[in-house]
Amino acid sequence: MATAEITIIPIGTESTSISSFVAEADRVLLNHPEVKNKVTAMGTELESPDVNKLFDALKEMHAASFNNKAQRIYTIIKIDDRRDKESTLESKMKAVVDKLG
């Protein structure tokens, strides 16, 4: 299972608000029902058993950000592709919570 987090930062826009860019990027995920996702305050978390489908979604999210007339997009992507055992976003959080007691 591959997991990822993407943060998209438009540069040179008319406003300091970026929620419309986040919405435009996350709308792409409607075309990728096989990629589980969760919007957070600082990015969007994704997971997929097929790393190629995950990469496709990430690429489309980045490209979609130009639809709001930004001339430059700075995108940060973190990927965790674990193949020795099943690992999901939920299982990662549970492991930390369990250790907190």
N, C-alpha and C positions, 0 to 999 in steps of 0.2 A: 504494500500500500504506500503510495506516495502522498505526502502532504506538502502544502505550500502556503505561504502568506505573500500577498502582493499589496504594495502601497503605490499609488499613482499620484504624482504631484505635478499639476500643470504649472507652467511658468509663463509669466507675461500675460496674464489675463486681466480683465477689467475689474475683478473683485478679489478679495482675499478669501471668499468662500469657495470651497471646492466640492460641495455636496452634489452639485449637478454633474460633475465629472465622475464622481464615485458612482452615482446612479447610472450614468451612461455605460460605464465599464461593467457594473454588476448586471445590467440588463442583458449583456452578452451571455450570461450564465443560464438564461432561460433556454438557450439553444444547446445547452450541455447538461441535460438532466442526469447524466452518469457522473457528473462532478458535484459532489456534496460541497456546500459552501455556507459560510457564516460571515456576515458583515460585522466588524468590530469598530471601535472608535478610532483605531489607528491603521486599519487595513482590512483586507478580506482574506479569510482562511479557506483553503480548499483541500479536498482529498479525493483521490481516485485510485482504483486498483490498476488502472492503465495509465502509466506515466506519459504516454504519447497524447492521450486525450487531455490530460492535465496541462501539458505544454501547449496544446492547441487553444485551450481556454485562456491561458495566461497571455498568449500572443494576441488573441482577439481582444482581450480586455485592454491591453496596452494600446492597440490600434484604435479602438473605439473612443478613446479619450480625445483624439483629434477631432471628433465630430462636433465638439463644442467650441471650435475655432481657436483652440490653443495652438500656438506655433511651436511649442516645445513641451515635452512631457518627460519628467524624470521618474523612472519606475524602479522600485526596489522589490526584488523577488527573493524569497528564501525558500529552499526546497529541502525536504527530508525524505529521502527515498530509501526506506528500510526494507531489506529483503530477507532477513533472518527470521522474522516473525511478524505477525499481523500487528500493525500499529495504526491507530486512527487518531484523529484530533481528540475525540472523547477519551480514548484509553490513555493518551499522554496526560491529559488534565487529571484523570482519575489517579494515575500513578503519583502525581505530585500531592494531590489532596490526601491520599492514603498515607503518605510519608509525613504529612503535617500532623496527622493524628486526629 
